[in-house]
Amino acid sequence: MISGRFRYGKLFRAADSPFTDGVSLDAMLYEPFYQLARLGLLGAKMGREREFGVTEFRIVVVCPTANADTGRGLRRPT
């Protein structure tokens, strides 16, 4: 996903990025992590710029335990 690396790289590596704990951008370029990264960067930007009065954000992911395919269906780099 060259476009994702190009599009989000600068935001991902920014000092105020929510991704400062040693997570690489390349690790986040696979679904569903890519969508979570995009949401995280959007939330951070909205909080930084106080869009719609946002001052902080959270991303909540709900995965029912009965949905075993959720974990088996993750695409990983080869």
C-alpha positions, -999 to +999 in steps of 0.1 A: +000+000+000+024+026-012-004+052-013-012+047+024+025+051+033+027+083+012-006+097+024-003+091+061+035+088+067+041+124+078+010+124+102+020+090+116+055+101+124+045+135+138+055+143+174+018+145+184+008+114+166-011+088+187+013+062+173+045+070+192+050+036+210+073+019+185+045+008+161+057+010+125+036+025+098+042-007+077+026-028+104-005-007+102-010-009+064-030-041+066-067-044+072-083-039+097-053-020+113-052+004+084-087+016+091-079+019+128-048+039+120-068+062+097-094+068+125-067+074+150-050+100+129-084+117+121-093+118+158-059+133+167-063+159+140-098+168+152-086+171+188-056+192+178-078+216+157-108+214+181-130+205+152-167+202+163-155+209+199-135+177+201-108+178+227-101+140+230-111+108+213-113+071+217-116+043+192-136+013+205-133-020+187-158-047+196-151-083+185-177-109+196-160-140+210-183-162+189-169-146+158-137-167+155-133-156+118-123-122+130-089-134+141-084-159+114-093-134+086-065-109+094-043-103+064-006-103+074+025-095+053+043-125+039 
